[in-house]
Amino acid sequence: MSQSAKHIIFTGQVQGVGFRFAAHRIANRYMLAGLVRNLPDGTVEMIVQGYSDDIADCLRDIQETFGGYIRETKTEEIPPDPQHKDFKIAF
């Protein structure tokens, strides 16, 4: 399995609903690294890296948990960053 990294922006009603804490819990379940944080424009940013299959499963679980709140998910492939050793909630 190959390592990959993604930069994701979630739009919709994704702030104030426990999104970051659930994303943190789900990402840790798959032993992924990166971060999740609220942005000033009301979106949530997530940088996630690990095995491609684990990232896909993590994003599927987030979608299943918050599907009613997420209006759009923009995902782009980015190079893995060795600074990310674990998954954090950034403030």
C-alpha positions, 0 to 999 in steps of 0.5 A, spaced: 500 500 500 502 506 498 502 512 502 499 519 500 496 525 503 490 530 501 488 537 503 481 537 504 476 543 505 469 541 507 463 546 506 456 546 509 454 547 516 461 544 519 462 548 524 459 548 531 457 541 530 463 537 533 466 536 526 473 537 528 472 532 534 469 526 530 474 527 524 480 527 530 477 520 533 476 517 526 482 519 523 486 516 529 482 510 528 485 509 522 492 511 524 493 517 520 497 523 521 495 531 519 490 536 522 483 538 522 481 546 523 476 551 522 477 556 517 475 563 518 470 563 512 466 557 516 469 551 512 473 546 515 480 544 513 483 537 513 490 535 512 491 527 512 496 522 510 497 515 511 495 509 506 491 511 501 485 505 503 485 508 510 484 515 508 479 513 503 475 509 509 476 515 514 473 520 509 467 515 508 466 515 515 466 522 516 461 523 510 457 517 513 457 521 520 456 528 517 453 527 511 447 531 512 452 537 514 457 537 509 455 541 502 461 540 498 468 536 499 474 539 495 480 534 495 486 535 492 493 530 492 499 533 496 506 531 498 506 527 504 509 532 510 514 528 515 512 533 520 505 530 521 507 524 526 500 524 529 493 527 527 491 533 531 486 538 532 489 545 530 486 552 533 
